[in-house]
């Protein structure tokens, strides 16, 4: 990267009053990012949407010195930069009009390989939500080994999604609301380190010395939604950042999925409302999402054998053993052969389906995932 060009790329993001939309407009009209700093105010103010006040502000703000300091920081700590005109910039995000013109990353700089799923939700995750998050990502890891899980490293669903991806050898990206000179919350530093070690990345649009202020969390949600093929809301109250992410994803014409919950559960009301308003597709299993997205499945046998079957209870193993012997088994026959009471069996079957080990078929039949 040319040092001077990077200086201008960082500099344009530091000019107060210029957002991503105006930055793109200026570059389009002027032909380069450098011209923003070299053209006279008289020319700048003639560009639609700029005007005299903003043109004068561009000419008078001294941001390049701060850009030089940022370059020293990114060189020292091996931070990558990705300008929207460069091939390394996430191509899905580039399609979004309000996407940042520049992002910083620590870790891999490969943002355009494989499929991308945003997994978001409440910071006050329940045991139900945590189990769902783990089960769905675990199942996806078996059939979508090239999938990348994207979230925000916050408490609750975010960090649960990152940990589930790490545990199942999936790459995961975290989009943070501050500069890369820190990790917030600090208790998630070990998770952030593991994300990078496992081939993932910590991503932000903010330069160093940027605090994790509340408005930044709202803004970063557009990156989470924009760089993904789809967004999955695990749990959410009636208000929260995950609902903003879902709204943004809908605005970008990306698919949105939500896990339903009981109507009187506070942390399920947001998901239920998304489904009720046709703003999200109801899913119950990973295979539901795969079918809707038309994602071909490619079973990751190593993950299944090493990470799932070794963690089954004795009752679950008994069910699997019965299903292995036949192509499909009727539920009453399954109860008889496994010697598990029907009421208990129903709960176990749900858990095995969440784990991606069995499929339910019409007519109360079940089969093992082959």
Buried (B, 14 or more C-beta within 10 A) or exposed (E): EEEEEBBBBBBBBBBEEBBBEBBBBBBEBBEEBBBBBEBEBEEBBEBEEBEEEBBEBBBEBEBBEBBBEBBEBBEEEEBBBBBBEEEBBBEBBBEBEBBBBBBBBBBBBBBBEBBBBBBBBBBBBBEBBBBBBBBBBBBBBBBBBEBBBBBBBBBBBBBBBBBBBBBBBBBBBBBBBBBBEBBBEEEBEEBBEBBBEBBBBBBBBBBBEBEBEEEBBEBBBBBBBBBBBBBBBBBBBEEBBBBBBBBBBBBBEBBBBBBBBEEEBBBBBBBBBBBEEEBBBBBBBBBBBBEEBEBEBEEBEEBBEEBBEEEBEEBBEBBBEBBEEBEBBBBEBBBEBBEBEEEEBEEBBBBBBBBBBBBBEEEEBBBBBE
